[in-house]
Amino acid sequence: MTDIRQVLAANMKLYRKALGLSQEKLAVKIDAAKNYIALIEVGKSLPSAKMLEKIAFALEIDTPELFMVEQAQVRLREKRYKTILADIETLIQKQLTDPL
């Protein structure tokens, strides 16, 4: 059985890092204390529904995604693929437009 706090902690940390946010920056975005974010990310605190909504909004995801097992990894992988493809396209365009 999967512990809901562990899933929340892992997903929250994964999404936060994907956006390049520190715990402190996320805390500022949701108007909470930095140590509160740390408590959630180690599974020692479970936020209220209102706070979960704030966290999800700050992490640019839908609230249920905070609790989806493996969903975060799949979504981040897809985001990385899109970024890589965009980078490749930019490089190709640069090569095509730069004089030899």
Contacts in CASP RR format, 6 or more apart in sequence:
PFRMAT RR
TARGET T0000
AUTHOR 0000-0000-0000
METHOD contacts of the structure
MODEL  1
MTDIRQVLAANMKLYRKALGLSQEKLAVKIDAAKNYIALIEVGKSLPSAK
MLEKIAFALEIDTPELFMVEQAQVRLREKRYKTILADIETLIQKQLTDPL
2 69 0 8 1.000
4 46 0 8 1.000
4 67 0 8 1.000
5 43 0 8 1.000
5 44 0 8 1.000
5 46 0 8 1.000
6 43 0 8 1.000
7 66 0 8 1.000
7 67 0 8 1.000
7 68 0 8 1.000
7 69 0 8 1.000
8 40 0 8 1.000
8 43 0 8 1.000
8 46 0 8 1.000
8 66 0 8 1.000
8 67 0 8 1.000
9 40 0 8 1.000
9 41 0 8 1.000
9 42 0 8 1.000
9 43 0 8 1.000
10 72 0 8 1.000
11 65 0 8 1.000
11 66 0 8 1.000
11 67 0 8 1.000
11 68 0 8 1.000
11 71 0 8 1.000
11 72 0 8 1.000
12 37 0 8 1.000
12 40 0 8 1.000
12 41 0 8 1.000
12 55 0 8 1.000
12 59 0 8 1.000
12 66 0 8 1.000
13 41 0 8 1.000
14 72 0 8 1.000
14 73 0 8 1.000
14 76 0 8 1.000
15 59 0 8 1.000
15 60 0 8 1.000
15 61 0 8 1.000
15 65 0 8 1.000
15 66 0 8 1.000
15 72 0 8 1.000
15 76 0 8 1.000
16 23 0 8 1.000
16 26 0 8 1.000
16 37 0 8 1.000
16 41 0 8 1.000
16 59 0 8 1.000
18 76 0 8 1.000
18 79 0 8 1.000
19 59 0 8 1.000
19 60 0 8 1.000
21 29 0 8 1.000
21 58 0 8 1.000
21 59 0 8 1.000
23 34 0 8 1.000
23 37 0 8 1.000
23 38 0 8 1.000
23 41 0 8 1.000
24 34 0 8 1.000
24 37 0 8 1.000
26 37 0 8 1.000
26 55 0 8 1.000
26 58 0 8 1.000
26 59 0 8 1.000
27 33 0 8 1.000
27 34 0 8 1.000
27 36 0 8 1.000
27 37 0 8 1.000
29 58 0 8 1.000
30 51 0 8 1.000
30 54 0 8 1.000
30 55 0 8 1.000
30 58 0 8 1.000
31 54 0 8 1.000
32 51 0 8 1.000
32 54 0 8 1.000
36 45 0 8 1.000
39 45 0 8 1.000
40 46 0 8 1.000
40 47 0 8 1.000
40 55 0 8 1.000
47 55 0 8 1.000
52 63 0 8 1.000
52 66 0 8 1.000
53 63 0 8 1.000
55 66 0 8 1.000
56 62 0 8 1.000
56 63 0 8 1.000
56 65 0 8 1.000
56 66 0 8 1.000
59 66 0 8 1.000
61 75 0 8 1.000
65 71 0 8 1.000
65 72 0 8 1.000
65 75 0 8 1.000
END
